Amino acid sequence: MQKDINVPLPYYANQLVTECYLENGMVPRLTVTESVPYLDNGQAAAAGSFILKLPGGQSIQLPTDVSAKLVLPDGRTMNLIFLPGLDPTTGKYFTHIGTAPITARAGQQFALDVQDQRGRHVTGTAVVPTFIPIDSVKYKFNTLSGAERKAYFLTKWTDPAAATDYYRLMLHKGRPANNSERDNDITDRLFNGQSYAQVTRYNFDPNDTVTATLYHVDSLYYSFRQSTRDARNANGNPFGQPSGIRSTVQGGIGVFTVLVKDQKTLILK
């Protein structure tokens, strides 16, 4: 037996979605998109935006009436120009780009201001974290041979004391890009003020080139990444607990942060 039920959905107001990661010595890049209702088929674009088709049949709303600026630590303003492109390092698309590389020192604060002609206004601030170096990277092979010969990879660093610190550790094979072999979010709750080593399983092959990238991040970015991971896990799962995105910006959805990293590379001989 079957009974069709018509469920009236509440009105959803599309929001601006921003994604901006600043790095010392790099030209700022910003991505501004637009959220849509969960069941939207993506066929019609709202006024002031157009539908961008992605590989795999997905689509996003890309606003075209957005102005954006970055407020530097000394109070000067850098306009972010609408010039969509592809970041060759990360492989991610952006919509706006700055006019010059920035200088970011620990403790300095940057501010982001994004608004469109429909009255939507997104703001955010981000403080530059301190640099925490990787002390060492090591690997060790098991005692097997042939295709079963594998190595684990160890990344070690020293956590500063008297503060709660958050990290993102990524491991890449070959050239670092957007996709990684490992991508972990870590808090120092169990090793505050001590040396810590993150060890993988035996997942790497002889002659692999492995790059470890350690980011020292703030609590807001850590929380944002946790919420996006929970949202992905809950999507389409009828038994999963729904999870909202904990944004680091106000007036919309998204993230604005400064990334401070250290990298070390080893060839697994």
N, C-alpha and C positions, 0 to 999 in steps of 0.2 A: 504494500500500500504506500501511496505517496501523497503528500500534501505540500503544495508550494506556499511559501510565506513571503510576503513583501515586507521587508524591514526598512523603514525610512531612516536614512542616514543623516546625522546632524551636519550643519553647514561647516565647512572647513575653510579657513582663511589661509591661503598660500603664504609662506614665510620665506624670507631670504635665508639662504644657507651659505655660510662663508667657511673657507678653509685657507689658513695662512700660516706658514711656518717660516720664521725668520732665522737666518744663520749669519754669523759674522763673516764679512767679506763677500757676501753674495747679494745679488740684486733681488729685492723682494718680489715675490710672486703671490698672487691672490686668486682664488677660485670662488666665484659667486654663482650659485645656481638657485633654484626655487623649489621648495617642497610642494608636493601634490598629495591629494587624498590617497590612502592606501589602495583603494580599488579603482583609482583613475586609470583609464585606458591610454592616456597620453596622446590622444588624437588632436586635441584643440589647445592652442597656446593662448595664455591670457594676454591682455593688452600690454605692450611693452616687452614682450618676450617671444622667443620662438622655440620650437621643439628640436632638440639635438638628438639624432638617432645614433645609438651606440652599437658596437658589434654584439651579436647575440639577440638582437631585436629589442633591447631596452632603449628607453628614451628619458631625457631629462629636460626640464624647462630652464632655458638660459636667458635671464633678463638682459636686455640691451640698454636700459635707461639708468644704469647704476653708476654713480660716481663714488670714488674711494680715495682715501688719503691715509698716510701713515704719519703719526706725530713722533718725531725723534726725541731722544732723551734731552737734547738741548733746547727743545721747544720748537725747532724748525719743522715745517711740514713738507712731506714729499707726496706729490700726487701720483696715484697709481693709474696708469693709462689702460683703457680698454683695448687690448691687443691680444686676442686669444692665440694660444700656441701650445706646444708640447715641450715640457721640461726634459732635455735629453738625459739628465742624470737619473731622475726618478721615474721617467716614463709616464708621468701624470700630466693631464691637461690643466691649463690655467686660463683665466679670463683677463686678468689685469697684471701689469708689470710695472716696477718702479723705474726710476731714471738713473740710478747709480747704486753701487754696492753700499751696504751699511757697515758701520762699526758698532759692535755689540760687546760691551764689557760687563762683567759680573756685577749685579746689583742695579744696573740701569733699567729704566722702564720705557717701554714703547706703547703707543696707543693706536688703535685702528678705528676708523670711522667710515662706515659704508651706508649709503642711502640712495633711494631711487625716487622717481618723480611721482610715485603713488603714496608717499608719506612713510614708507617703511624705513627704519633707521636701526642699524646694527652697530654697536660699539663694543670695544674690548680693550683690556690692558694686559701686558705681559712683562714680567721681570726676568732679566737674564740670569739663569742659574750659574753657579760656580762650575769651573772645569774640574772634572775628576778623571784622572788618567787610568788607563788599563795598566796594571802592574806587570802582567805577563800573560801569554797565551801558550798552551802546550797541547800536545796530542800523544796518544799511545795506541798502538795496534794490538789487536788480540793475537792469540797464538795459532789461529787457523791459517789456511792457505787458499790460493785460488780466489774464486769469487766470494768466498766466505771471509776473506781477510778484510777487516774493517777497523776503523779507529774512532775513539771518542775524542772530543775537543773540549778543552778547559780554558775558561776566561776568568782571570783573577783581578780584583781591584780592592782598594782600601776605602771603607766608608768613613766619612767624618763623624765625629761624636757630637753629642748634645743637640742633635736635630733629627727630625724624621726626613729621610731622603727617599726619592723615588727614581727608578731607573727603567730604561728600555734597552734590552740587549738583543741585537740582531746578528745572525750568522748567515753569510752568503757564500755560495760556491761561485768561484770566478769573480767577475766584476760586480761590485755592489749595485743593485738596482732596486726597483720597487718590490719585487718578489724576493723572499728570503727562505732559507732552510729552517731557521728558527727565529721566532719573534716573541720575546717574553717581557712581561711587565713585572717589575720586582720592587718590593718595599723592604727597607732595612729593619723591619720590626724584630727579626730574630738575630741580626748581626750588627746592630748599631755601634759604630765606633770601632769595628773590627775588620780584618781582611776577610774577603768572601770569594769563593770560587764557584762558578756556575759550570756544571759538567753535563755534556750530552750523553746519549747512548752511543753504541757503536754504529754510527750512521754514515761514516765517511770512508771513501775509497782511497787507495794509494794514488798519489800524484794529484789529489784534489787541491785546489787553491782555496783556502778558507779565510774570509775576512770577518773579524769580530768588530762590531760597532757598538759602543757603549754611550748611551745618551743619559745625561743627568737632567731629569725633568722636574717640573713642579707638580704639586698635588692636583691642580685643576686638570692638567693634561692627562695625568695618570687616571683620574676619575672618568674623564671623557673616554679614554680608550677602554676602560672596563665597561662602561655603559654601551658603547658601540658593539663590543664583543657579546654582551648579554643580549642585545637587540637582535644580532644576527642569529644567535643560538635559538632565540624564541620565535623567530620568523617562520611561520608555517607549522609550528609545533602546537597541536591542540592542547597538549598537557604542560606546555612551558609557561612560565610566568612572564607576562608582557613587561617590557623594559623600555623606559623612555631614555632619550639621549640627554646626558648631563653636559650641556654646552659650557664653553668657557667664555662665551660672548653674551651680550644682553640685547634684547630686541629681535632676536632671530634664533637660528640654530647654527651650531658649528664650533670651530676651534680657532683660536689665535694664540700662538705660543712662540717662544724662542728656543731653538734646539742647540744644545752644546754637546759636542761629541768627541770621542777619541776612537781611533781605529788602529788595529794591528792585523797583519796578514801573514799567514804561514802556508808553505807548500808541504803537503804531507808526503814525505819521501818514504 
